[in-house]
Structures are given as C-alpha cells and as structure tokens.
Amino acid sequence: MLGRMDLRNAFTIGRIRGVAIQVHWSWLLVFVLIAWSLAGVVYADEKPEWSDNQLWTAGLISSLLFFVSVLLHELSHTFVALHYGMSVPAITLFVFGGVSQMAGEMRSPRQEFFIAVVGPLASWGLAIAFGALWVAFRSEGISVVFGYLAAVNFLLGAFNLLPGFPLDGGRVFRSIVWARVHDLTRATRIASLVGIAIAWLLIGLGAVSVLAFGGLGGLWYVLIGLFLKNASESAYAQVLLERALKGVTAGDVMRPPPASVPETWSLQELAEERVLGQAERVFFTESLGRISGLITVTDLTRVPRERWGETTVRAAMVPSEQVHTVEPGVSVLEAMRLMQEHDVNQLPVLDEGRLVGLLTRGDVLQRLELNTLVGNFEPPRAAGGSSRK
Ligand SMILES: [Zn+2]
C-alpha cells in the first residue's frame, strides 16, 4: 500500500467485491523480469538437470504466484478498509508492488492501524503457508518454487513494515503518533519526515552496494528509495492540500462564466477578437442563443496556425455533452479530483442546469497560495454563519 501516483495507464483484469483489479503496464515488465531471472539464474543454479522448458514453466508459475501474493496483500488492506466503511475503487499492481486506492477519511488511529498492519501480516501468513508446502514437497522438484515464494513473501512483509510513510509500516507508525498527539496533520508531518529519512537510507545503502559490489541489486534499492522519498513528500503535500481546502466549495472559488463566442466564428476571429491581449483562456460557445460547448486556448493551439482562417470554432470545440461539470456545492477537492481524472483544467459550474460560473485549476491553486500566505484559513460561508471557533 503506497501513496497516490499516476496509475492511469492501467487496465482492469477483473473485479472482487466491486473493487477493480488493475495492472499497470510497468507490472508486466516485472512479471517478465522475475520469470526470466528465476528461470535463467536462480532455478538454473539449483536444478541444473531441468530442461529449458521446465525452468521457464517454474519461472512463469512463480511469477504468477508472486502476482497473486501481492494481490492478496492488497486485498487484505481493502477488506479491512471496506469493513471500516471506506470505499476502494481499485487495486493497482505496478512496478513496486501494489496500491489500494482508498477514498474516504481515516477516522481514527485505530482504523488506520488495522488497515495498514493487516498487509504485512497477510504476506507473512503466505510465507508460512508456502513454507509449509516447501517442507511437505521437500523431495519434489517443485519445492524450489514454494521455497522462493516463502522467502519473497517474508521479505515483502518485512519491507512493508519499514516505518517509512506511506509504506504500511509508516502508516502504522503514523497511527501511533496520531493516537499520541491527536493531530493528523502533525502526525503525517512526523511520519513523512521519517519516511524521507528511510528513503535516503535506502538510497545510500543502494549506492554503497553498487560502488562496493557492483551489480544491479543496489540500483534497485536506489530506485525504491527515490520512489519512497517522492511518495512521502507528496503524501504530506496531499494532507496539507486537504487541510487547506477543507470546506471550500466550487461555488466559493468559481469565477463568473466567461463570455460566449458563436460557433460559426473561425479560429482566426476567436484569436483576434478574444484571445490576443486578454487574460481569458476559456470560452463558452453558443449556437442559436444556447450554450453549445467549450473551447480553450489549448484547443486552439492544437490546430496549426495556418488553418485558423478556414477552421470554425465548432470544429475545434468540445460539445456540451462531453464537458464535465460540477454543482456549486461540490467540494473543491472533489472538483480537483475530477479535473485530474478527466485531464481538464476547468469545469463549468451548473446550478440545477443553469450555468453560474467556471472553476479553473489556476483559481484553485491561487486560492491555495493565498491560504498558505494567510496561514490559518477559514473558508468563507455564503450563508448559514461562520464556523469560527
Ligand atoms: Zn501494504
């Protein structure tokens, strides 16, 4: 279980209790790499009497069962999270293991502790199970596969217990700090700093190992260290972001809807009349007096300049039915998530179908900067009084 990262290039292979099981392309690389190194090196050393066919079969089976092991580790997190009422849209397997994408707030240190600790325990359970199979089939050739899986699951559990947030161990650590200081942001800050320290330790150990012994094993630690450092930093940034934007709605940050332009205009007209010398970058388009879609400066620049004269706004715009929108009451965090998911920089704000404004990523970030400058931020309330304590 690791922090958020860009896992959009993943495909879904199935669903378990509504949770999409996804594989990121980088995992395929690992799958082949594991099968290849087991067949070509590890098993080839241990079983010199095996044919290439046998070696590759054992390598592929091991890699597949490793895949299942990582999946079971993630499923254990997922099931406990579901038990606590969180929603888990997807589990994604990628180059460094797996991520359970959880939505919903960690409500208590206890909840976080159990969701995190169950993963390494599941891996160790698997290590024990494969260890038992290894003992049971000791005299058979297949025992090397069980031996490998016992070892790798043990290491998986142990590595994840490192107290580097957002590794499982780091989450366990954060839950303990959280229970003591009663402040999730502070606990996250402390856990992230420890995570970054652990990351540097891995990078250092990896570098020393590469220098002293050569080989790629050390490089792997450097890569994992860099990944962990990145994840620690962004996990903390995420908590700060959530804290700063808590209670702020799309309606609080939106700007008035920009002027609309006729669909029949050419891009040249749009550029000359509206874009040049003006700060606006987003325009609604209209046809027969009704809003028909959205066109941005990005859409404009996608068309080669020499074709602006002959291309209409209609040809380059995004029609209404493809434009994602939000309601004014939606939290800015949710709106930001939507923008990220659909890879857009703005969302029209509709109140019961009526266009009331435009929410842009830039406006949200500016608001955020303002909050950081002001320090302690209290979201403005349009109605219903202030929540100041
Ligand atoms: Zn985990």
Residues whose N, C-alpha, C, O or C-beta is under 5 A from the ligand:
A	BS01	ZN	M1 G119 N160 D168
